[in-house]
Amino acid sequence: MNLEEYFARTGYKGSLEKQDLETLTDIFQHHIRAVPFENLSIHCGEKITLELEHVYNKIVRRKRGGWCMENNQLLGWVLKRLGYDASFLGAYVFNPHQNAYATIMTHLLVKVVLDGKAYIVDGGFGVSYQMWQPMELVSGKDQPQAPGIFRFTEKNAIWYLEKMRRKQYIPNQNFSNSDLLEKKECRKVYMFSLEPRTVEDFHFQCTYLQTSPNSLFTKKSICTLQTTDGFRALIGWTLTETTYNYKENMDLVEFVTLEDEEVEKTLKEKFNITLDRKLVPINVKGFYTI
């Protein structure tokens, strides 16, 4: 495990000496544009484990992606090795279909302190809720980014993240009512406290999320990747490509349905992923929004 190999994977060629917000942002953006948020292991007969060496080999050497417990663990390791004051936090993800936050802490994220200010660096959420820049941990402040306007609010030592999106233009009207589309303009994302966490706090969740019939991740095969102007996502057989603000205050959302034989080719061409085992796509409706 070494930093040079990791940065070759993400394509980052900037400074490794500076610990400032500009450098942190650059490292972060290279990660989210090179490493997909994906759960494909579950749907091709592989087990997801959280040992750092396994995560490193999977993402760096096998050029795969991962979910938050993999992506953010690796990102946190990189930042610590570079000298950043980085630590892990745990969040409870909002479920829009139940209109409630999860009762299990399933989301791992990174907190970084720079010059006395705390930032959240989360490279493991994917789709339109993936932040593109570290977010300053301050309550009630709109923080505009390319994906939309993010905002933290704090109440009784609990922090809440929400995101406001732009209008959406969907050329293929067959998908205008797709359950994959986010209908609300303002969406709750997750809540968390500032209690430090370790990867060990997530071992139960890692097993639960890849085995429970009630888990989003067993109901959908997901692969998403941020691009320079939006993101793309393959959920089941549905490929979505989103271009942020392609015209004034409007995002372009393009859908296409793939045939079985097109799925693995699309993973290679759009996400740079080659699987070792056969993927069995799945998309149970009503559980995921982009």
Disulfide bonds with the S-S distance in Angstrom:
none
